[in-house]
Amino acid sequence: MTSLSAHSPRNLRSCKLVQAVIASTFVSSLSLVPSGASAQVQSKGYNIPLSLAIEAALEGVRACEANGYKVSVAVVDTAGEMRAFVKGDHSTVHTKTSSFRKAYTVATLGPVFGFDALGVFTEKVRTTPNASALASLPDVILLAGGVAIKARGEIVAAIGVGGAPGGDKDEVCAQAGLAKIKDRLPN
């Protein structure tokens, strides 16, 4: 029986082969980790300023309160992060979640599917076979009440409203929030 020294050509080749396999496996595994670009939709450099997000949310609540609706309003960016949230007086606990999910759906799926208002998308989904499966995605909701905030022609955030008696009424209040800040967004 012959013994191989640690520095024999055979052992060196074997070590190099193992190192190559490990390196190759590591590099291949990196392709499975989503990068920022593929993991989420991102705007090309413009993020809605906090002051505008808050102003839009406050206006959405005011518009609904003027009609006697007790709502909450969320503004969410295209990374799915809440930029602002306003819970109107006497709005129910569920309005926080519904307003966030409406804004989240528009902000994250609007750029992909090309819609600006959740009511329009919801109707489209109802008439498209298998599209309702989108509702099973976390935080996605297929109820009217969200509108896109655009800068330079692309969606950079969305306003979601929850609590009015019907998504169509929520969406009118979201539009009022957008109208309040629209002239201060870059074209």
N, C-alpha and C positions, 0 to 999 in steps of 0.2 A: 504494500500500500504506500503510495507516494503522498507526501503532504505538499500542499501548495503554500508558498509564502504569501504574505499579505501584499507583496509588491509584484507578484508574478503577472505576466501579460494577461493571463486568463482572468484573474481576479480584477484587474484594472478595467478590462472590457466589460465584465459583469457589473462593476460599480457604475461605470459610465452609462450602461444600458438602463440600470435602475434610476439613475439621476435623470436621464432623458425621459423615461416614462413618468416620473413624478412631475417634472417640469411641464410635460405635455398635458398631463391630467389637470394641473393647476391652471394653465392657460385656457384649456377647454372649459373648465368650470367657470371662469370669469364671464364667458358668453352667456351663461345661464342667469347671471345676476343682472337685473334690469338697470340700465343706466338712467340718469335723470331724463334724457331725451325720450327714451322709449317707455319709461314708467309712468309718465304723466304728460299731459299737454301743457306746454308753457308758452307764455307770450314772448314776443321778440323784444324784450327789453323794457316794456312798460308795465309797471305794477300800479294798480289804482292806489292813490294816496289814501291813507287812513282818514284824513279829514273829509274827502269826498265820499268814501264808503259810509262813514257815520252820517253825513248829511243825507245821502240817498236813503238810508235805513230810517232815519227820523221822518223824512218826507213820506215814505211809504206808510208808516204808522199814522201820521197826521191825516193823510188822504183817506185811510180806512176809518179812522175815528170820526171824521166829518160825516161819514155815512152810518155811524153807529156800530161799526165793526170793531171788535176787540182782537187785535192781531199782534203777531211778532214778525219782525223782518230780519233776515240775515243777508249779508253780502259775503260771497265766497269767491276766491280767486281760482284760476285754472289749475292750480296745484291742489285744489280741494281744501284749502285752508280758509277758515272763517276770518274775514277782515273786520267785520263789524256785526253786532247783533243788538237789536233793541226790542225789548219785551214791553209791549203796550200795556197800559193800565188795565187790569182785570182780564187780560188774555189768559187762556188756559195753559196748563203745563205742556200740553201736546203741541202747541203752536211753535215752540222752540225747535223741536225736532222736524216738524213738517216744513217750516220756513228754511231751515238749513238744507234739508234734502232736496227741496225744490231748486234752491240756488245751486247746490252741488251738481244736480243733474244737468242743468243748463251750462254751468261753467265747465264741466268735464266732458259732457257728451255733445254739447252744441258745436264745438269746433270740429269734432269728428263727423257728425251727421249733418252739419250745416243748418242748424235751426237757431232762431233767436228768442223764441217764446215756447215755454213748456206746453202750453195748450195746443199749439200747432203740432208739436212732436207727439204728444199723447194721442191725438186723433190719428196721426199717421201710423203709430204703433198699433192701434186698434184694428187697422185695416190691413196690416202686413203680417202674414203667417209667421209664427215663431218669434216675432219681434218682442212680444211681451216677456220673453225670457230675460230681457234687459232689466226688468223689475227685480230680478233675483240678485242683481249685483248689489254689494253693500252700499248703503246710503242713496241709492237711486230710487226715485219715486215717479210714478206716472200719473200725476195729478197736475192740472193747470195751476199757475200761480208763480211762475218764475220767468224772468226776462234777462237777456244778455246785456252786459255793459261792454261796449266796443270802443276801441281806440285804434286809429289808423286802419279801420276796416276789419280788425280781428277781435274776437272775444277775449277780454282780459279778466272778466269777473261776471258775476250774475247776482241779481237781487231775487230773493225768494220771500214770499209772504204766506203766512198760514193763519187761519182763524176766521176769515170772512165766511159767510154761508154760501160757499161755492168757489171753486178754483178760478172761475172767470172773474169774480169780484176781487179775489186775491191778486190776479194778474193786472187788473186795472190799477190797483194800489202800487204794485211793483213798477208799472209804467210811469206813475207819478213820481216815484223815487228816481227813476232814470231821467225823466224830464228835468228834474231839479238840478242835475249835475252835467247833463249832456253837453252843454255849450262850453264846459271847461275841460273836456276830454280832447286829447290830440286827434286831429283828423287824419 
